[in-house]
Amino acid sequence: MFGAIIIYDLNRAMRIPYTHDNAIDVALGIYLDWVNVFIRLLRLFGILKPDD
């Protein structure tokens, strides 16, 4: 699922105009996508427990 979100954000980055504000927004979005993927992998392998 997060793979689709990353692809969407990368596609969005290529379509929007190149401005300073857009660059920050896109870079932060892609960075947070990868953080979410990493956290999900940690939970999948049982290294990081959910906050239940």
C-alpha positions as protocol buffer text, in pm:
chain_id: "A"
residue {
  index: 1
  type: MET
  ca { x: 0 y: 0 z: 0 }
}
residue {
  index: 2
  type: PHE
  ca { x: 275 y: 244 z: 88 }
}
residue {
  index: 3
  type: GLY
  ca { x: 439 y: 166 z: -243 }
}
residue {
  index: 4
  type: ALA
  ca { x: 138 y: 313 z: -418 }
}
residue {
  index: 5
  type: ILE
  ca { x: 153 y: 623 z: -199 }
}
residue {
  index: 6
  type: ILE
  ca { x: 522 y: 671 z: -280 }
}
residue {
  index: 7
  type: ILE
  ca { x: 451 y: 635 z: -653 }
}
residue {
  index: 8
  type: TYR
  ca { x: 165 y: 886 z: -623 }
}
residue {
  index: 9
  type: ASP
  ca { x: 388 y: 1138 z: -443 }
}
residue {
  index: 10
  type: LEU
  ca { x: 669 y: 1094 z: -697 }
}
residue {
  index: 11
  type: ASN
  ca { x: 422 y: 1144 z: -982 }
}
residue {
  index: 12
  type: ARG
  ca { x: 285 y: 1454 z: -809 }
}
residue {
  index: 13
  type: ALA
  ca { x: 639 y: 1588 z: -773 }
}
residue {
  index: 14
  type: MET
  ca { x: 692 y: 1563 z: -1147 }
}
residue {
  index: 15
  type: ARG
  ca { x: 362 y: 1734 z: -1234 }
}
residue {
  index: 16
  type: ILE
  ca { x: 361 y: 2041 z: -1006 }
}
residue {
  index: 17
  type: PRO
  ca { x: 551 y: 2363 z: -1086 }
}
residue {
  index: 18
  type: TYR
  ca { x: 907 y: 2389 z: -956 }
}
residue {
  index: 19
  type: THR
  ca { x: 897 y: 2643 z: -673 }
}
residue {
  index: 20
  type: HIS
  ca { x: 1074 y: 2656 z: -339 }
}
residue {
  index: 21
  type: ASP
  ca { x: 756 y: 2590 z: -141 }
}
residue {
  index: 22
  type: ASN
  ca { x: 656 y: 2298 z: -362 }
}
residue {
  index: 23
  type: ALA
  ca { x: 1003 y: 2147 z: -334 }
}
residue {
  index: 24
  type: ILE
  ca { x: 985 y: 2151 z: 45 }
}
residue {
  index: 25
  type: ASP
  ca { x: 633 y: 2006 z: 45 }
}
residue {
  index: 26
  type: VAL
  ca { x: 720 y: 1726 z: -197 }
}
residue {
  index: 27
  type: ALA
  ca { x: 1048 y: 1639 z: -26 }
}
residue {
  index: 28
  type: LEU
  ca { x: 883 y: 1623 z: 314 }
}
residue {
  index: 29
  type: GLY
  ca { x: 599 y: 1409 z: 179 }
}
residue {
  index: 30
  type: ILE
  ca { x: 834 y: 1158 z: 18 }
}
residue {
  index: 31
  type: TYR
  ca { x: 1054 y: 1149 z: 329 }
}
residue {
  index: 32
  type: LEU
  ca { x: 753 y: 1076 z: 551 }
}
residue {
  index: 33
  type: ASP
  ca { x: 640 y: 804 z: 310 }
}
residue {
  index: 34
  type: TRP
  ca { x: 974 y: 627 z: 358 }
}
residue {
  index: 35
  type: VAL
  ca { x: 958 y: 673 z: 736 }
}
residue {
  index: 36
  type: ASN
  ca { x: 615 y: 507 z: 735 }
}
residue {
  index: 37
  type: VAL
  ca { x: 746 y: 218 z: 523 }
}
residue {
  index: 38
  type: PHE
  ca { x: 1036 y: 169 z: 765 }
}
residue {
  index: 39
  type: ILE
  ca { x: 806 y: 172 z: 1071 }
}
residue {
  index: 40
  type: ARG
  ca { x: 568 y: -76 z: 906 }
}
residue {
  index: 41
  type: LEU
  ca { x: 859 y: -309 z: 829 }
}
residue {
  index: 42
  type: LEU
  ca { x: 977 y: -290 z: 1190 }
}
residue {
  index: 43
  type: ARG
  ca { x: 628 y: -380 z: 1310 }
}
residue {
  index: 44
  type: LEU
  ca { x: 603 y: -660 z: 1055 }
}
residue {
  index: 45
  type: PHE
  ca { x: 924 y: -819 z: 1178 }
}
residue {
  index: 46
  type: GLY
  ca { x: 823 y: -770 z: 1542 }
}
residue {
  index: 47
  type: ILE
  ca { x: 1102 y: -531 z: 1630 }
}
residue {
  index: 48
  type: LEU
  ca { x: 866 y: -245 z: 1707 }
}
residue {
  index: 49
  type: LYS
  ca { x: 548 y: -323 z: 1898 }
}
residue {
  index: 50
  type: PRO
  ca { x: 225 y: -129 z: 1832 }
}
residue {
  index: 51
  type: ASP
  ca { x: 109 y: 115 z: 2100 }
}
residue {
  index: 52
  type: ASP
  ca { x: -194 y: -97 z: 2201 }
}
